[in-house]
Amino acid sequence: MLIFLILDCSRSMNDKLYGEHKIDTAKKALTRFLKSREGLDAKDQIGMAVYPWSNITAYLLYPPFSASIKPFTSRVEDLKAKGASPMGEGLKLAFDTAKKSANAECNMVLIYDGEYNQGIDPNQVAANIIASGIGLEKIYIGDVNKSVNNKVIRALDEATHSKTSIVQTAEELYKALTVQRKKLTPADGIADSKQPFYAKPYYR
């Protein structure tokens, strides 16, 4: 199976949450997850895309792989948050890459802070991903109270017919990442949107 991570590295990820920059929260959880591979099988592959870097286009951080993890974690640790937020570009890059994978099962995981302001419409891309049979989980890093009226979160939830997971710390994000494989149904690999993971007992 392929787990494809899509990370928001836009300027707003430099904002602090509980005294820590959101990008650092994400990097801590991702590095721990990549090293532990908790919740994954030995043959599972991991791919990753980030958006943006120095312009509005997303790029592939590292292709799907099942070999050495060290080059991958090193690049994650070096990530910086800057630029606009072309979420749709990041989703499309991951989607296009996943379609070329030999894996029959795939689940994508979008980690973001509830904003997008450039590029193609992420809601249409998200709907296309779901229609293709690929799972798409959304994990929001931010204040629970501010997520309630976030139009980006609501639109993505409508496009994917599932609720977004809310996390506020690296520990919560790590736990959310470790359950991704369990969300896939054994029959067809489509994410089970009826039982979303929430880091806290909070439902919008």
Number of C-alpha atoms within 10 A of each C-alpha: 20 23 24 25 23 25 27 31 29 27 16 21 26 16 14 14 16 10 7 14 15 26 26 19 22 26 19 18 19 21 20 16 19 19 12 12 16 16 14 20 10 9 11 17 19 24 21 25 26 28 30 25 20 12 14 19 19 27 17 16 18 16 17 19 15 13 10 8 15 11 10 19 18 11 12 20 14 8 15 17 21 18 17 23 29 26 32 23 24 29 30 21 19 26 21 11 17 24 14 8 15 10 14 12 23 27 25 26 21 24 22 26 26 22 19 19 12 15 16 16 16 22 20 15 21 24 17 16 24 18 11 11 15 22 26 26 26 23 25 20 26 21 14 15 10 9 19 12 10 12 12 16 23 17 14 21 18 14 18 23 13 19 22 23 22 26 25 20 20 21 16 18 25 22 18 22 24 16 15 23 22 12 19 20 13 11 7 12 18 19 26 16 17 10 10 19 22 18 18 12 7 10 12 11
